[in-house]
Amino acid sequence: MRDQFILLFFVYFCVSVTFGAELPERSETKNISYYAETNSEYQKTQCVLDISTLKDGQKLPVLVWFHGGGLTEGSKEIPKHLQNTNIVLVGVGYRLAPKAKFPEFLEDVAAALAWTFANIEHYGGNPKQIYVGGCSAGAYLAAMIGLDSRWLKPYHIEPSQLAGLVLLTGQMTTHFHVRKMLNYPQPEYFPIIDENAPLHYISKDAPPILLVLGDRERDWPVRVQENEFMAASLRAMKHPHVEFYEIKGYDHGGIAVALEAFQRIAKFISEVKPSILKIEK
């Protein structure tokens, strides 16, 4: 009964405060190139981002968001369930296979994140309060650049500069399409934790981490279990802030758009940096 009361209070809190309708009007800027120079028309058109921010907002928390689609499809998106928060939202496009070769999509999302660090203050965001996240393949990409320092190193950025990682039903072993691209011989669900797996890079010094999954009986096979293993491993390492949630009833596609999942995301950001609940001017 106590747990049910806490969950009901949490849902009410998120809807009435974080998802309130009294926040100022948003403005959007679309199709900003995050590379100074591009090598192809495909890179030029694909490597762009959209920003949704609050008019007259200053020093607001920022969420850089990578879409899903198995690294082969999808397009940049602004999470609709977060548009009534005071989070500056950055939706990133990146190159996709088969046109993209490994590791171009990782290079792209790292470049987009670096652009955000350098420019988001002009859009009301706080460069010291940047979260990186995504759904499915996007969560894999976010985890890789948020845990493996080699991707941000060319931009003189360390993963420790991130406020947190927001990972919605992402693969934490080596991504199945990366394995296909690199001709791994193992079958799809054989667990591989190598240099292309987020799990390879976990440590107690990683940024705060949120893991949100669907129902283990309905989400992608073993997706819940590998995220649960990651959370348990981080806790055993004495990581100071890792959260894991399995939301019953949702399959892989359903959890990607579930209101409750984004309530968890907003709550996570509010707990790591409480300024989400007010607008700093």
VOGU-3710 file (C-alpha; in Angstrom, 3 decimals, decimal comma):
1> mrdqfillff> 0,000/0,000/0,000  2,818/2,400/0,886  4,562/1,750/-2,467  1,310/2,367/-4,344  0,847/5,663/-2,518  4,384/6,757/-3,372  3,882/5,923/-7,075  0,566/7,814/-7,184  2,186/10,799/-5,503  5,053/10,662/-7,999
11> vyfcvsvtfg> 2,709/10,629/-11,012  0,713/13,533/-9,581  3,922/15,444/-8,858  5,256/15,004/-12,390  1,984/15,931/-14,082  1,186/18,920/-11,872  4,678/20,408/-11,527  7,151/19,159/-14,125  4,507/18,770/-16,835  2,579/21,866/-15,820
21> aelpersetk> 0,940/24,147/-18,366  2,057/27,391/-16,720  5,565/27,436/-18,135  6,458/30,128/-20,724  6,039/29,641/-24,437  8,567/27,597/-26,365  10,446/28,531/-29,496  12,084/26,182/-32,003  15,111/26,486/-34,229  15,435/23,781/-36,874
31> nisyyaetns> 18,106/22,187/-39,040  21,236/23,643/-37,478  24,365/22,064/-38,902  26,671/20,846/-36,153  29,668/20,317/-38,435  31,590/23,369/-39,648  32,391/21,437/-42,838  30,889/18,304/-44,379  32,273/15,836/-46,897  29,077/14,858/-48,691
41> eyqktqcvld> 25,555/16,015/-49,404  24,265/13,172/-47,238  26,324/14,305/-44,265  25,240/17,902/-44,865  21,523/17,074/-44,848  21,634/14,388/-42,135  23,942/15,992/-39,577  21,627/18,696/-38,324  19,794/19,304/-35,066  16,651/21,018/-33,801
51> istlkdgqkl> 16,391/23,011/-30,577  13,234/23,583/-28,547  13,721/26,096/-25,760  11,738/28,450/-23,561  11,401/32,039/-24,679  13,493/34,270/-22,404  14,812/31,217/-20,506  18,330/31,342/-19,112  20,647/28,682/-17,650  18,100/25,921/-18,141
61> pvlvwfhggg> 18,913/22,180/-18,049  19,579/20,661/-21,474  18,732/17,227/-22,858  20,481/16,182/-26,076  18,326/13,419/-27,583  19,255/10,753/-30,162  16,448/8,966/-31,978  16,076/5,205/-32,346  15,749/3,034/-35,432  18,405/0,341/-35,209
71> ltegskeipk> 21,099/2,658/-36,673  19,412/2,208/-40,069  16,311/4,415/-39,922  14,567/7,190/-38,015  15,040/10,944/-37,902  15,772/13,661/-35,364  13,012/14,219/-32,844  12,078/16,387/-29,882  10,405/14,226/-27,187  6,830/15,504/-27,104
81> hlqntnivlv> 6,232/14,497/-23,480  9,010/16,861/-22,347  7,815/19,977/-24,139  5,913/21,233/-21,082  9,028/21,148/-18,914  11,670/23,854/-18,657  14,296/21,597/-20,241  16,018/22,834/-23,386  15,573/19,956/-25,849  18,032/19,192/-28,636
91> gvgyrlapka> 16,948/16,626/-31,240  19,881/15,277/-33,251  20,043/13,705/-36,689  22,972/11,454/-37,563  24,149/9,339/-40,490  22,573/5,909/-40,819  23,654/2,565/-42,237  24,069/1,415/-44,931  25,174/4,843/-46,176  27,063/5,413/-42,945
101> kfpefledva> 30,005/3,194/-42,153  31,066/2,351/-38,623  31,819/4,481/-36,591  30,394/7,503/-38,433  27,176/7,648/-36,409  29,218/7,709/-33,185  31,383/10,487/-34,596  28,221/12,397/-35,534  26,553/12,257/-32,129  29,826/13,242/-30,440
111> aalawtfani> 30,096/16,232/-32,788  26,493/17,214/-32,040  27,120/17,029/-28,302  30,294/19,105/-28,654  28,341/21,700/-30,656  25,796/21,812/-27,845  28,466/22,460/-25,217  29,836/25,319/-27,316  26,546/26,946/-28,346  23,611/26,043/-26,117
121> ehyggnpkqi> 24,022/29,084/-23,885  22,785/31,175/-26,823  19,508/29,223/-26,638  18,942/29,600/-22,908  20,678/26,371/-21,899  23,269/25,802/-19,216  26,437/24,188/-20,647  27,213/22,885/-17,154  23,909/21,034/-17,012  23,807/18,955/-20,190
131> yvggcsagay> 22,234/15,504/-20,159  22,602/13,153/-23,103  20,082/10,468/-23,905  18,040/8,655/-26,457  15,739/5,775/-27,211  16,791/2,294/-28,398  19,697/2,792/-30,844  19,840/6,394/-29,691  20,302/5,219/-26,109  23,155/2,974/-27,262
141> laamigldsr> 24,837/5,966/-28,916  24,285/8,158/-25,854  25,735/5,491/-23,581  28,776/5,011/-25,791  29,784/8,676/-25,936  28,789/9,191/-22,302  30,965/6,329/-21,024  33,769/5,879/-23,583  35,946/8,997/-23,489  37,538/8,485/-26,927
151> wlkpyhieps> 34,529/9,927/-28,804  34,523/13,328/-27,071  38,297/13,553/-26,721  38,797/15,397/-30,067  36,633/18,193/-28,639  38,464/18,313/-25,283  35,318/17,198/-23,453  35,239/14,481/-20,802  32,187/12,330/-19,967  32,501/13,664/-16,411
161> qlaglvlltg> 31,318/17,039/-17,725  27,885/15,547/-18,471  25,127/16,058/-15,914  23,730/12,596/-16,606  22,829/9,835/-19,071  19,164/9,187/-19,908  18,878/5,760/-21,529  15,487/4,546/-22,734  15,459/0,838/-23,731  18,989/0,915/-25,123
171> qmtthfhvrk> 21,317/-1,984/-25,880  24,201/-2,006/-23,398  26,096/-4,873/-25,019  27,569/-4,376/-28,499  24,701/-3,207/-30,712  23,292/-5,869/-33,001  23,730/-3,715/-36,121  27,295/-2,796/-35,229  27,965/-6,525/-35,006  26,433/-6,980/-38,439
181> mlnypqpeyf> 28,488/-4,132/-39,916  31,712/-5,501/-38,448  30,959/-9,142/-39,355  30,850/-10,583/-35,855  30,380/-14,366/-36,146  28,221/-14,796/-33,021  24,410/-15,062/-33,208  22,337/-11,948/-32,487  21,551/-12,573/-28,820  24,968/-13,875/-27,836
191> piidenaplh> 26,173/-11,317/-25,259  29,258/-9,421/-26,386  30,906/-6,849/-24,154  33,870/-5,481/-26,062  35,167/-2,046/-27,041  31,875/-1,358/-28,868  29,671/-2,042/-25,837  28,643/0,581/-23,245  29,013/-2,068/-20,524  32,735/-2,263/-21,320
201> yiskdappil> 33,232/1,287/-19,988  31,156/1,464/-16,815  32,825/2,750/-13,657  31,956/4,397/-10,371  33,078/7,695/-11,927  30,516/7,609/-14,747  27,895/10,396/-14,865  24,556/9,800/-13,119  22,638/7,191/-15,119  18,939/6,535/-15,689
211> lvlgdrerdw> 17,864/3,244/-17,308  14,186/2,956/-18,311  12,859/-0,215/-19,930  9,601/-1,813/-20,949  8,270/-5,121/-19,668  10,887/-7,899/-19,776  8,276/-10,174/-21,325  7,473/-7,652/-24,071  10,485/-5,363/-24,653  13,312/-6,465/-26,986
221> pvrvqenefm> 14,665/-9,895/-25,952  17,145/-9,678/-23,008  17,099/-5,866/-23,230  15,722/-5,483/-19,717  18,105/-8,041/-18,258  21,272/-6,489/-19,703  20,246/-3,052/-18,418  19,460/-4,565/-15,031  22,914/-6,169/-15,023  24,458/-2,797/-15,839
231> aaslramkhp> 22,616/-1,132/-12,960  23,599/-3,895/-10,531  27,240/-3,706/-11,640  27,345/0,067/-11,204  25,851/-0,208/-7,742  28,421/-2,862/-6,805  31,117/-0,423/-7,980  29,650/2,175/-5,575  28,402/4,436/-8,357  26,614/7,273/-6,520
241> hvefyeikgy> 23,518/7,680/-8,734  22,111/4,938/-10,941  18,386/4,314/-11,426  16,751/1,350/-13,151  13,039/1,059/-13,955  11,150/-1,714/-15,696  7,702/-0,385/-16,615  5,271/-3,261/-16,882  2,950/-3,707/-19,854  5,043/-1,948/-22,507
251> dhggiavale> 6,740/-3,496/-25,508  9,774/-1,928/-27,198  7,786/0,496/-29,343  5,342/1,324/-26,570  7,917/2,298/-23,969  9,525/4,648/-26,511  6,476/6,923/-26,374  5,105/6,137/-22,904  4,255/9,146/-20,741  5,426/7,307/-17,624
261> afqriakfis> 8,878/6,808/-19,150  9,290/10,532/-19,727  7,964/11,300/-16,275  10,821/9,177/-14,978  13,227/11,171/-17,148  11,948/14,519/-15,889  12,085/13,321/-12,289  15,667/12,082/-12,760  16,760/15,457/-14,099  14,972/17,252/-11,270
271> evkpsilkie> 16,753/15,118/-8,671  20,202/15,488/-10,198  19,731/19,226/-10,691  16,619/20,600/-8,920  16,559/23,790/-11,037  14,268/21,952/-13,488  11,364/22,966/-11,241  11,953/26,680/-11,670  13,148/29,015/-14,377  16,361/30,822/-13,541
281> k> 16,523/34,356/-14,933
//
